[in-house]
Each structure stands twice: as C-alpha cells, then as structure tokens.
Amino acid sequence: MCGPFGWGGFEPTSSREKKHEFFVDMTCEGCSKAVTRVLDRLGGVQFDIDLPNKKVFIDSEHNVDTLLETLKKTGKNTSYLGEKSAQ
C-alpha cells in the first residue's frame, strides 16, 4: 500500500546525485575534449561543457574532491564554483 502521498513516502527524485559547477580554463575544442576524456575515464558522471564560459556542469554521485582532482588531470586551471539544483 502506498503512503499518504501516493508514492510510498520515498523521495520522488534521487538525493544522492548532485549537479556541480566547475570553472575549467578551456580555450579551444581540444581543451573540452580533454575534459570529456578524463570524465569518461572516471565514469559515473553525466556532464555538459560550456566552452565559451569555461564551465563544466557535472551530475554525479562522486564527491566534489574526486571531481575536482579528475578535472585537474587536464592540466588546466580548475576550480569548484558550487552546487546547482538538478532540474
């Protein structure tokens, strides 16, 4: 039987996956390919790259430190900008 809200009392969306925003000093398509390569190797991530604004948005269960260290493997200046609501 369902809970009083009709969905068994469980959160309707995963609270484990969070969307994070990072700055990565990318200047060209090669830079964005490097970001794609290191994130694909890490696995367990979904991401969008905004090359003109030098930002990477990542949905992942990995912690911020792991994501930041992974992005730094590109050799580019990288910093964490904050958590975004996953909508």
FENVEN-V343342 format. One line per field, one symbol per residue. phi: phi as a letter, one per 30 degrees, with the letter a starting at -180 (. if undefined). psi: psi as a letter, one per 40 degrees, with the letter a starting at -180 (. if undefined). burial: I if it has 16 or more other C-alpha atoms within 10 Angstrom, else O. A space follows every 10 residues. Layout:
phi = ???
psi = ???
burial = ???
This chain:
phi = .dddcibiic ddbdcddbcc cbcbdccadd dddddedddd ddiibbbbcc eechbbcbca dddedddddd ddddicdbbd ckccddb
psi = iiaeeefeei heihedhihi hihhgheidd dddddddddd ddifihihhg ddefihhhhi eiiddddddd deeeeihiih diiihg.
burial = OOOOOOOOOO OOOOOOOIII IIIIIIOOOO IIOIIIOIIO OOOOIOIOIO IOOIIIIIII OIOIOOIIOI IIOIOIOIII OOOOOOO
